[in-house]
Amino acid sequence: MAASGKSFLADAGYGEQELDANSALMELDKGLRSGKLGEQCEAVVRFPRLFQKYPFPILINSAFLKLADVFRVGNNFLRLCVLKVTQQSEKHLEKILNVDEFVKRVFSVIHSNDPVARAITLRMLGSMASIIPERKNAHHSIRQSLDSHDNVEVEAAIFAAANFSAQSKDFAVGICNKISEMIQGLATPVDLKLKLIPILQHMHHDASLASSSRQLLQQLVTSYPSTKMVIVTLHTFTLLAASSLVDIPKQIQLLLQYLKNDPRKAVKRLAIQDLRLLANKTPHTWSRENIQALCESALNTPYDSLKMGMLSVLSTLSGTIAIKQYFSSAPGAAATTARSFDLVKLAQECCYHNNRGIAAHGVRILTNISASCQEKDLLPLEQDAVFGLEALLVLCSQDDSPGAQATLKITLTCMVKLVKCRPHLSQSVVESLLAQLHSAQDNARILMCHCLAAIAMQLPVLADGMLGDLMDLYKLIGQSATDKKQELLVSLATVIFVSSQKALSTEIKTVIKQQLENASNGWTAYRIARQASRMGNHDMARELYQSLLTQVASEHFYFWLNSLKEFSQAEQCLTGLQEESSSSALSCIAEALKSYHKGIASLTAASTPLNPLSFQCGFVKLRIDLLQAFSQLICTCNSLKTSPPPAIATTIAMTSGNDLQRCGRISNQALTLSLQMKHSMEEFRNLATRYGDLYQSSFDADSATLRNVELQQQSCLLISHAIEALILDPESASFQEYSSNGTAHVESEYERRMMSVFNHVLEEVESLNRKYAPVSYLASNTCLCNAVIALLKVPLSFQRYFFQKLQSTSIKLALSPSPRNPAEPIAVQNNQQLALKVEGVVQHGSKPGLFRKIQSVCLNVSSVLQSKSGQDYKIPLDSMTNEMEQRVEPHNDYFSTQFLLNFVILGTHNITVESSVIDSNGIVWKTGPKTTIFVKSLEDPYSQQVRLQQQQQQQGPAPAQQQQQRTAYSRF
């Protein structure tokens, strides 16, 4: 289904892919050679798609050389098409292997008599600046063309100069004076000066260059006071300061000065835009005086548009460290109350402004102040924030326009943030949301439901009061079948599931099912079932999946839904567990396992090569193994009850040195059960390791899914710790060595309940250890069984990544040399090293970097001797294997590196290249892929010749001796 996530691109083998790439390139080449201009242009503009599909250097190099030929011999329209292709494919330029040849073919057009051809060539050179930053002939041509009398050529030269200045320090230093002369020269037209000034933003390569550029801009802004000139100069000033970093405080002061003193609205708008840029990039450089000056300007301006711009800058700053600097008292100054600050006055004044945008920024500032500043005198601002938010909620929920919806989103985000930081305000916030839900527009209702769900996830105490109002609304909505109503049904159902996570009443189930039958389509029912699975309402989910089985058109979708139905059925079986009843627990687990085995069979049938469902299969298999381990542990505990230890068991165990004998009679049966307990502990540790591997392989998963996997891992570690602490080794058992990196902020009811069980079990184990040393068999068995039942009674949550992949990241590797046939080995002489080149491309889905981004790729190359030829003598272990690792940072989603491998031992070696990624936090993710090639190590000719000669010499004397013996015998 679409909901099961977007699959990666099909991973074809590299050899097969290259064959397809070659045929595609030949097809386009045929078009380039055509005599018709239209076919040539069509072939040229199809190249970016080819680069996207086959992003490896071999093809890209050939393709760009063909395009360079077209550029050299074609007309200006074809050159323009090639230029557009080059600009669209900028990230592939560094994969060109023959850069000199490519530049030579393009550069030959610069000597044309046609100024348009020269202009297109200059733009082409500018677009290639990232791969030829230090080409002196290109630098010279740009300088020359700046003096041209043709406007088109001069504009192209300016474009190229800007691109080369950004890439090359030498060019920037050399061109700076030339640009300065042209800007200050009286002969240069004003419109050309406006185009030349932005080049100065790239003069940040060293401090002296940045300083001289800043002085020039300072002269310009005073010498040319016209509106256009001031706007361009100030913006260039800001971009230069943002890149060079050292002059940002001065730039903030300059912009605030223009904002305050310059009467022109256009200049004020530009100053606000640049201040917002600096507030986002470097909020820590804003002093208290800067924020105060901005507040004064906002209080004094009569124009709403300017006030909204200034408030947007202040609301950005209010969510950063700058707000703490503003409220910290200056040394030597008397402490002032919160309400006397201009920022607070401004925010309070704007909260009830008739302009929605201004009001939204006002309440956002108050919310950020309340959330980040904990001082007592700031506490009264909380109520101001709540009242402002409620007023905006009433205003925007009745309006269906896009502006009102955008403001409503800001309002609801502020509500969630405020409730998270100030839980005591939650009651009034939730009541106002519920009151507005009935009268609001449908678009607003959907957003408000999302807000209610977010609040209910954080504060389950509020959940009980919501249900009555929500169910009334649900009955009303179900009478219409429009798209918005369908979306609203899903949102409301989500809030209802969050509000009643422990168990849905029969009445609620009936209402939901009736409304779905009346007004919903299958997709809405599936989305509601999915939410029920996420919230642990498996009974409801099972019924919905069952009803959808006959409504899908593909057998893969049928098997997917059937597997979800079976998983929900299995989890529903576990809700019948009773405390301190191990026999009922065993029967419930057995029933659940039956359904899980049916479900995993359906899930395997639902997978396809494009969508292998690897995470889903891995997660479910681990759940099955975990349930089996729980069942085995309960059986072992029950068996121990039939073999109670005698009073002298501990003494005999200590004298014999076998601690396991404490667990039962000094008999084979007791020892067997004790060994089973040890095996059970090891099995739980092994499961924890496997959950860790699943976590590491889920690079694209959202944080809630990863936290869910982490909780499963911690439950395994908890049980293994309990077994060790109660039965096997009470003295040295410690939970710290198994625990994860600390508990994060609790984000869901499932996590809250799991953490509660963990804490309860740990306390019980520790109290048993303290009270009774050693712990009696009955107490330890009861404690372990209760721990298992408590963990299973928490309904499992199937998180988003199980159904939907919002981020998609994959890596494609290409190895060279690579054999034509994958099974055929590459021949290498044993006295030489193999230079293995590994190239890779990072491929993304529609939302790259949504949850985490790739910082670097870790490549691990290992080789193992598979079969050896030649003499069978002892081989040192280091000669048989190669183990190497390198980290490379992808640039424009491409990386390449080389490994030198030794194959001293003759025979066939198996080389495995495995990639893993490291995100921006330094965490390693085992994403794969893993590629294998074979190498055959052959004896070099010289060694072979020497060896044969030695063999001949050793065999040479023997025939002569035999001949001598024959002649001696013949004499007699």
N, C-alpha and C positions, 0 to 999 in steps of 0.2 A: 504493500500500500504506500501511498505518498507519505503517510505519517510515519512509516517505519524508517524514514530517513533517506537523505540523498546519498546514493552510493558513490563510491570513488569511480574515477574513470577506469575502464577495463584495463587490467595490467597484462598486456600482451608481452611476449618475450621480445627482447631487444632486437634480435636478428630478424624476426618476423616484422617488427615495427619498421625497421630500416628499409626492408623490402617495400613496404607500403609507402614509406616516405619517398623512396627513389621513384616509384611509379607516379606519385603525386607531383613530384618535382619535374619529371619528364613531361607530364601533361601540361604543366604551366610553362615549361620551356618551349613546348610546341606553340603555345599561344604567343609567347614573346617573339618567336621567329615568323609569325604570320605577317602577311603583307598588309592586312587590314588594321587600321589604327584602333578601331573599336575593340577587336580581339586582343590586341596588345595591352590596351588599358585594362581590360577585364582581367587579363592574366596578372598584371602588376598588382591590382588592388586585392587579389585573392591571396597574396603572399602572407599578410599578417595572420590569417586563419591557419595557413600551413605552419608558421612558426609556433603558433599556440598549440597545435596538435602534435608536432614533432620538434620539441625544443632543444635538441642536442646540437653541438657545434658542427658536426660533419655536414649536416644538411643546411644549417644556417649560413655557414661559410660559403658553400656552393651557391645558395640562393642569392646572397648579397653580391657575390661576384657577377652573377648573371644580371642582377639589377644595375650594378655599376656599368656593365656593358651597354645596357639600354640607356642609361643616363648619358653615356659618352656619345652614342651615335644617334639617339632619338631626337625628336623635336621638343620644344619647350613644354608642351602639354604632358608628354610622357615623363619629362624630367620632374614636372610638378607632382605627378602621380608617385614617382619614386621617392620624392622628398616626403610626401605625406606618409608613405609606407615606412620610411626610415623613422619618422617622428612617432608613428604609432608603435613601432617595434623597438623603441629606445632601450628597453631592458635586455634585448637580445644582442645589442651591438658588441658587447664585450666577448661574445662567443665567436666573433669573426677571427679566424686563425691567420689568414693572409691580409693583415691590416695594410701593409705597404702597397700591395697590389690593388686593394680596394680603393685606397686614397689616391693612388696614381691615376686610376681610370676616372675617378670623379674630378680630380683636380685639373685634368687636362682641359676641361671646359672653361676654366677661369680665364684662359687666354683668348676666349671668343671675342669677336667684335660686337656681339649682341649684348647690350647691357642687361636685358632680362635674363639671358642665359647665365651671365655672371652673377646676377642677383640670386637666382635659384641655387647656383653652386655655393655662394656664400652662406645661404641658409642651410644648405646640405652640410657644409663644413661645421657650421654652428651646432647643428643637430648631432654631429659626430664628436663634439668637443670632449665628451667623457672618455673616448678611446684614443684621441690624438691631442692631448692638451698642450704638449710641448713641440708641436710641428712648427718650425720657424717659417717655412714657406707659407703656411696658412696664416700665421701671425702677420707676415709682411703683406699678404694680399688684403687682409682686413684693414690694415693701416692705410694702404693705398686707396682702397675703395671708399674710405671715409672722406677722401678729398674729391670724389667723383662729382660730376655735374648732373648726374642722373639721379633723381630722387628715389626711384625704386631700388637702385643699387646701394645708395647711402643707407636707406632703411634696412636693407638686408645686412649691410656691414655692421649696423648698430646691433641688430639681433645676434649676429655672430660674435661681436665684441662682448656683449653681455654674457653669452654662454661660455666663451673662453676665459673671461675674467673670473667667473665662478669656479672654473676648474684649475687654472694655471696662475700661480703667484707671479712668475716672470712676466707673463703677458699683462697681468693687472698692473704691475709696477711700471711696465713700459708704456702702457696705453693711458695711464692716469693723467699725465701732463697733456697729452694730445686731447683728451676729452675736456680737460680743464680749459685749454686754449679755445677750443671750439665753443664751449658754453659761454665763455666770457667775451668771445670775439663778436664785434658789431656786425660782421657780415653774415653770421649764422642766423637764419630765421628763427622766430620764437617757437614755432611748432616743432622744429628740429631740436631746439634746446630742450623742450619738454620730453622728447624721446631719448635724448642723450643723458639727462640727469639720472634716470633709474639705473644706469650702468654703475654708478658710484656705490650702490648698495652692496656690490660684490667686493669692494676694496677693504676686506677685513682680514687679509692673510697675515698681516703683522701690525703691531701697534702704531708704528710711524705712518704706514700707509693709511690706516683708519683715521689717524689724527689729522693728516693733511686733507683727506676727503671730507672730514667733518668741518674743518675750517672753511673749505670751499663752499660747502652747503650753507654754512652760517652766513658767509658773504652773500650768497645767492638769495637767501630768504629775506635779507634786509635790502639788497639792491633791487630786487624785482618783486614789488609788493602786490602784483596782480594776483587775482584769486587762483587761476589755474597754476601759476608758477609756485605760489605758496603751498598749494595742496600737494603737488608732485614733489617739491623739495622736502616738505615736512614728512611725507610718507617714506621717501628714500632715507631721510634722516633716521626714522624709526627702525626701518629694516636693517640699516647699517649698525645701529646701536644694539639691536636684538642679536645680530650675528657676532659682533665683537665683544658684547657683554659688559665691557668696562664702563661704558657711558650711559647705561640705562637710567640711573637716578637723575642725571642731567637732562636726559630726553624726557622723562616724566615731568620734570619741572617746566621744561620748554613747552610741552603740550598743554599743561595746566595753565600756563601763562597765556597762550593763544586762546584757550577755551574761555578764559576769564575776560581778556582785554579785546580780542578781535571781534568786531561787531558782525562780521559776515557769517551767515548760517552755514554755508558750505564748509568754511574753514573749521567752525566749531564741530560739525559732523565728522570731519576727517580726524580732528583731534580726539574725539570720543572713540572713533573706530580704532585708532592707534593705541589709545589708552587701554582699550579692551584687549588688544593683542598682547600688550605688555603685562596686563593683569593675569592673563592665562599663562604666559610663558614664565614670568619671574615675579610672582606675588611677594616673595620675601624681600624684594628691593624697595617695596613701597613703605615709606616712612609714615608716621602718624600725621605729620604736617601735610603730606600729599593727600591722604584720605580726607583730612579736615578741609583742605582747599577744594576738593571735589564736592564735598558735602555742601559747602557754602555756595558754590556755583549752582548746584542743583536746587538749593533752597531759594536762590534769587532769580532763576530764569523763569520768564513768563511762558515759554514755549513747551508744550507737552512733549513734542517729539524729542527735543534736546534733553528734557528731564528724564524721559524714558531711557535714552542712551546712557546718561550718567548713572542712572539707577542700575542699569544692566552691568556696568563696570563695578559698581559697589556691591551688587549681589554676587558677582564672581569673586571679588575679594573677600566677601563675608564668609565664604566657605573654605578659606585658606588660613595660613598662619598669620596673614596680615591683620586679621580681626583681633587676635590676641595682642599684637603690638599696639593696636589702636586703643584698646581698653586698659593696657598697663599704664599706671600713673607715671608721668615723667618724674625723674629724680628731682627732689626739692620742691615739687609742686604739691599743692594740697589735693587730697583725694576728693574726687567729685562723684556725685551720684549718677547712676546709669542714665536716668531720664534727662540729665543736663547735657549729655553728649549730642552733638549735632546729627550724628548718624542715626541715633535712636529717634530724635525729633523728626528727622526726614522720613524715616520708615513709618512712624506712627501717622504722620500727616498723609502719606501716600496710600496707606492700607485701605482707605475708603474713597480713593480718588475715582472720579467718574470714568477715567480711562482704564480699561481692564489690564492692559500691559503694565501700566505704572503700579496699579494695586498689586499685581502678581509679584513684581520685583520688591515692593514694600514688605509683603508678608514673607517672602523668601529671605530677605535680610533679617527680619525679626526671628524667623525659625532658625537660621544659621547662628545668630547670636545666642539664642536660648540653648541650642544644642552644643555649642563649643565653649561657651563661657559659663562656668559653674559658680561664679561669685554670687553672694547673697543678694546684693543690691540689683542684680540683673534678673532675679526670679520673677518679679512682677511683670516682666516682658512676656512671660509664657502666656498669660491670659490675653494680653494684647494680640499675640500671634494667633491664638485659638479663635478669638472673635473675628480677626481679619480673615482667617481661613474660612470660617463659617459664612461670612458675608459674601466672599468670592464664590463659594460653593453654591449658594442660593442664586447668585447672579448668572453664573456660567452654566449651571445644570439645565436652565430653561431655554438656553440658546443653542441652536444647532450649527452655527457658523463655524468655519475652520479656526478663526481667531479665538472664539470662545472655548473650543475644544483644546487648543494649545494651552490657553490659560488654565483650564481645568486640570490638565495633566500636571502643570507646575504646582497647582494647589494641592492635588492629591499626593504628589511626591513629598511635598513639605509636611503633609499630615502624617504620612508613614514615618518620616524622619523624626518628627517631633514626638510621636508616640513611642518610638524606639528609645529615644533618649530620656523622655519624661513619661514613664508608664502611668503615673497618676492622672494624666490628662486624657487617657484613652477613653474613659467613659463618655465624656462630653463629645469627643470627636466621633465616636461610633454612633451615638444617639443622633447627632446632626446628619450623619451619612444616611442612616436608616430613615430619618424623617423626610429627606429629600429624594430618596430612591423612588417613591411612588409617583411623584409629580415630575420627575426629570425626563428629558428626551432620551431616546434609546441609546444614542451614541454616548451620552453622559452616563447612563445607567451601566453600560459595559465597563467604562473606566472606573466607576465607583465600586462595582463588584470586585474588580481587581484590587482596588485599595482595601476593601473590607477583608478580602482573602489574605492579603499581606499582613494586615493588623492581627487577624485571627491566628495566623501562623505564629506570630511572635507572642501573643498574649491569649492563651487558651481560656483564661478566666472569663473573657467576654463572650465566648462562643454561645453559651446557653441562652442568653437574652436575644439572640438574633433570629432564631429559627421561626418563630411565629410570623413576624413581618415578612421574612423571606418566602415562606411557603404561600402566603396570601398573594404575594407578587408573582410567584411562579405560576399559580393557577390562572392569573389574569393574562400573563404573557403568552401562554401556550395556545391561545385562540388564533394567533396569526402565524403565517409561515414565511414571512419575508426574511431576507438574509440577515438583517440586523436583529430580528427576533431570534433567529437560530443562534447567532453569536451570543445573544443575551441569555438564552437558555443554558448554554455551556458555562457562561460566567457565573450565573446564579447557582447552577448545580455545584460548581467548584466551591463557592462560599458555603453552601449547605453541607458539603462533604467535610470541609475544614471545620465547620462549626460543630459537627457531630462525629468526630473521628472514631470514638470508641465503638459506637454501634448505631446503625440507622434504624429508626423505628419502622414498623410495618406500614404505618400511615404515610410516612415520607416516601418510602419506596413506591407505594401505590400511586401517589400523586405524580412522582417523576415519570413512572412508566406510562401513565395515562396521557400525560402531556406529550411525551415522545411519540406515542402511537397516533395522537391527534394531529400534531403540527410539524413534526420533525422529519428530516430525511435521514438516511443511513449514516451519512458522515457526521451529523450532529450527535446521533446516538453513540457512534464510535468514540467521538471526542469526550463525551460524558463518561463512557465506560473507562476510557483511558485515565481520566481524572480520578474516578473511583479506585482504580488500581493503584494510583500514586498515593492516595490518601488512606489506603488500607481497607476500603469498603469492598471486600472481595465478593461478598454475596450479591450485591447489586451489580458489580462488574460482570460476574458469571452469567447472570440472567440477560444482560444487554449483549454480551458477546454471542450467547446462544441464539438470540433473536436475529443477529446480523449474519449468521452463517449462510443462510440461503439467499442473501442479497448481494453477493459478490460475483463478479464475472470471471475471475481467474482462480485456478486451483491453488496457486501460490498464496493468494489472499485468503482463500478458504482455510488452508493449513495454518496460516498465521493466526487467524481468528480462533481456530480450533485449539491451537496451542495456548493462546491467552485464556480461553475458557477453562482448559484443563488446569492451568497454573492457578487461576482464581479458585477453582474447585478444591485444589490441593490445599491452598492457604485457608480456605473456609473450613476444611476438616480440622485444622489445628486450633480453631477457635473453641472447639469443644473440650479442650484440655482442662483438667481439674487439678488443683494443688494437692500434693501429697498422695496422688493416685498414679503410681507408675504403670499399672496394668492398662488403665484407660489411655495413658500417654502412649504406650507402645502400639495400641490398636489405632489411635489417631494418626501417629506417624506412619504406620503401615498403609493406611488409607491414602494419606497425602502422597506417599511415595508412588503408589499405583497411578494416581492422576499425573504426577510429575513425569513418570516414565512415558505415559501416553503423550503428554505435552511435548516432551523433548523429541519424540519421534515425529510429531507434526511440525515442530519448529525446524527440524533438519529438512523436512520435505518442503518447507516454505522458503528455504534459502536458495539463492541463485548465484551464478558466478559474478554478476554485477553487484549483488547485495548479499554477501555471505552470512550476515547476521552473526558475526564471530563474537561480539560482546554478549549478545543475548544468550547464545549457546554456552559460552563460558560461564556466565552468571548462573544460569539454570543448573548446569552440571555441578557447579560448586554447591549450590543449594541442596541438590540431591545427595551429594556426598556428605554434606553437613548433617542432614536429617538422618542418614544412615549411621554416622558417627554418634549422634545423640542416642539413637535407638540401641546401638551396641553398648554405649556407656550405661544406659538404664538396665540392660540385660546383665551386664557385669555386676552392677550394684545389687541387683536382685539375687545373683548367684552368690555373692559374698554373704548375704543374709543366711544362706543355707550352710555356710562354713564359718561359724563364729569362732573367734580366736580364744584360746584358753588364757587363764590369768598369767601363765608363765611365758606366753608367746614373746613378749618384749625382751625378757631376760635371755631366752634361747637365741633370739634374733641377734642380740648384741654379742653373745659369746661366739656365735657361728659367723658373725660378720656379714650376714645377709639381712639387710633392713626389710626386704620384701616379706620376710617370714612373719613380721609383725601383723600382717594383714589377715592372717587366718591361721588355721591349725597347721602345725608343722607337718604338712602332708603334701603330696603331689598336687592334690586338688587345690589347696590353698595357694601353693606356689604358682600354679597355672593361672588362677584368677588374678593373682598379683601381677603376673607378667602381662595378662590381658589389660590390666589397668595401666601399666606402663606403656603398652602398645597404643592404648586409647589416647594417652597424653601426647605421644609422638604423632598420632594421626591428626589431632587438633592443631598441633604446631605446624604440621605439613599443610593442613588446610589454610592456616593463617598465611603461610608463605605463598600459597597459590592465589589467595585473595590479593596479596601484595603484588604478585605478577600481573593479575587482571587490572589492578589499579594503574600500574606502570604502563600498561599497553593501551590505556584509554586516554590518549592525549586530547581527543576532541570532546570529551565528556564535560558536561556542566558540573559546577561545584557541588550541587546537591547529590548528583549521582555518585561522584567520587566519595563524598562523605558517607553515603549509604554503604559503599563497598568497604570503606574504612571501618564502619561500625560492625559489619559482618566479620571482618578480620579481628577486631577487638573482642568480639564474643567468643571466637575460637581461642584466643590467647587467655581470656578470662577462665574458660573451662579447664584449659591445660594447667593454668596456675592453681586452680582450686584442687585438681587431682594431685598435683605435686605438693601443695601445702597441707592437704588433709591426710594423704595416704603415703606418698612415696618419700618425700624428703622435707619434713616440716621445718627443719632448722634453716636450710639454705634457700628456701623458696622466696622469691621476690617478684612482685608484679612489675616493678619499674623496668626491668630489662625487656619486657614484652610490650610495654605500653607504647602508644603512638606519640607523636610530638606534642602532646598536650591537647586538651579539648578546646575546640574553637567555640565561638558564640553559637548557642543552640538556635537553629533556624527552623525547625519543624517539630510537630508533635511526635512523630516517629522517633526522631533523635532524642527528644526530651524523655520519652518513655524508656528507650534503650539505655540512656545514661542513668536513669533512675534504677533500672534493674542491675546494671553494672555496680553501682555504688552499694546497693542493698546486698548483693552477693559477696562483694569484697568485705563489707562490714561483718557479715555473718561468718565468713571464713576466718577473719582475723579474731573475732570474739571467741570462736571455737578453739582456735589455737592458744588463745590466752587463758581460757578457762580450763580446758582439759589438755594436758600434755602427757602422753600422746592422746590424740583424739580417738574416741571409741568408734568402732566400725559402724555402729548403728547411726550415730550422729553424722559421720562423714557421708554415708550412703544417702541419708535423708537430705543433707545439704546439697549434694551433687544433683540428685533427682529434682529437688526444688529449683535449683539454678537452671537446669535444662528446661523445665516446664515454664518458668518465668520468662526465659528468653523466647520460647516458642509462642507464648501467649500474646506477645507484641505482634500485631499483624504486619507482615512484610510489606514494605513500600517499593513498588516498581517505579523507579524514577524516570525522568524525561528521556535520558539517553537510551533507555530500553525501547522506547517507541520512536524517537525522533532525534535526528542528528542535525543540530543547528550549525555546527562548524565541521568542515571536512578538510582534512590535510593528509596528503600522501606524498611519498617520495619515490621517484623512479631512478634506478641506478643503471648506468651503462659502463661496462668494463672493456678496456682495450689493453692488449690484444684479446679478441674474442673469436672463438672458432665459428665456422659457418654452421656446423652441426653441433648442437649443445652437448651431445654425447662424445664428441671427438676431442681428444686431448690436444693441448698446445705443446709443441716440441721445444725443449730448452736444453742446452748443453750444461752438464753439471758443474763446469768451471766458470759459468757465467751467472749473472743475477738477472732475474726477470723484473723489468720495470712495469708494474701493473698500474695503469691509470684508471682511477675511479671518478666518473662524472655523475652528477646527479641533478635532478630538477625537483623542486618542491611545488606540488600542485595543490591549489586551494579550491574550495567550493565558493558559494556566493557570498559568504560572510567570513573572509579571512581574518584570523586573529580575534575572534569574538570572545573567547574565554582565555586563550593564552597564545603567545607568539613564539616562533622558533628563533632562538638566539644563535645557536650553532648546531652543527650535525656532527655526531661522533661516529667515526667509521672504524670498525674492528675487522681486521683481516687475519685469518688463521688458516694454516695448511696442515694437513695430516697425510702421512704416507699410507696409501691404500694397499698397494702391492709393490714389492721390490723385485727387480731383476738383477742378475749377477750373483756374486759369491754371498753365501749365507754366513756372514760374520757379525760379531756384536756391533750394534750401532748405538752411538751416544744419543740420548733422548733429544738434546737440543738440535741435532742435525735432522731429526725426523719431522720436526714441527717448526712453523713460523707463527709468532704471535705479535701483532703490531696494532697500534691504535693511534688515530689522529683525529683532531677536532678541527673542523673547517667552518667558517661563517659564510652562509649563503649570501650572495650579492645578486639582487634582482632575481631571487628564487633559483639561482644556479650556483653550484659549487663543483670544484674539481681538485683532486690531489693525487699524489703518486706514492707507491710503496715499492721498495726494492726487496725482493724475496730470493733466498738461497735455496737451491735444491741439490745439495751435495750427493745425497743418496740416490742411486739409480732406481727408477721405477715410476709408478703413477701416483701423483699427489692430488689431493682434493683441496681446492682453495675455496674458502667460504668468506664472503664479504657481507657483514651485517651492519645496518645503520640504526642508530638511535638518535633522538633529538634532545637538545637541552633548551629549556624555555628561559624567559628573561629573569626568572627567579633562581636559575641554576639547578632546577630539578631535572633529572634524567628520565626520559620516557622511552620505553622500548617499543617503538612504533614499527620497526622493520623498514624495508623488506630485507630478505636474506637471499643473496645470489651465490650460486656455486658454479665454478668452472674446474676443469681437470687439466693438469699439466703432466707431461711425460718427460722425465729427466733422462737425457741420453748421455752416453760417455763421449767426451770430446775426441776428435780424430787422433790427436797426438798421443793422448793417454792410451787410446785403443791400440795404436801402432806399437807403442813401447811394451804394452802388456802382451801383445802377440809375439813380439820378438823374444821377450823373456820366456814365454811358454815354449817357443821353438828351441831356445838354448837349453831349457831344462829337458826337453824331449830328445835333443840331438845326440848325446853320448850313448843312449840306450841301444839303438840299432847297431852301432859299431861294436859294442860289447857282445851283442848276440851273434854278430857275424864272426867275431873272434872265437867264440865258444864253438860255433858250428865247424869252423876249420880245424879246431883242436880235436873235436870228436871224429871228424872225417879221417884224421890221420890214423886213428886206431881202427 
